[in-house]
Amino acid sequence: MGIDAFGHTQLSEERSTAAPDRFAHLQRLIAYLRSNLPKYRSVERAAADGFRPEGPDVPVGALKHFVNYANIPVSWQQLDPDRPMALLYRRTQSGYELAGIMFTRCGRRRVHG
């Protein structure tokens, strides 16, 4: 899918198939997120829950990451739909509107023996 028009966010390529069990899990996850994300329509609510704007200002129409650094270690272990790493907001003439959610696998902890 490439990089958005402002070069800010690179999206994964779209996949047209998934194993039936994974597809069912993804459908449940999407339904859950769609029912719980509206609480973050307000940037103020996101800030109250620990999400902070990251990086330089973006032009109108571009996406801005609001990161919750306390949620990043969760990504090392699993995807927790209640603790996303970041919320994505599209900048508008009058502020920001919720555009999406971001989960990132940050890495794996290694145990050395």
Stockholm file with secondary structure:
# STOCKHOLM 1.0

chainA/1-113         MGIDAFGHTQLSEERSTAAPDRFAHLQRLIAYLRSNLPKYRSVERAAADGFRPEGPDVPVGALKHFVNYANIPVSWQQLDPDRPMALLYRRTQSGYELAGIMFTRCGRRRVHG
#=GR chainA/1-113 SS CEECTTSCCEECCCCSCCCHHHHHHHHHHHHHHHHHGGGGGSHHHHHHTTCEECSSCCCTTSEEEEECGGGHHHHHHCCCTTSCSEEEEEEETTEEEEEEEECCCCCCCCCCC
#=GC SS_cons         CEECTTSCCEECCCCSCCCHHHHHHHHHHHHHHHHHGGGGGSHHHHHHTTCEECSSCCCTTSEEEEECGGGHHHHHHCCCTTSCSEEEEEEETTEEEEEEEECCCCCCCCCCC
//
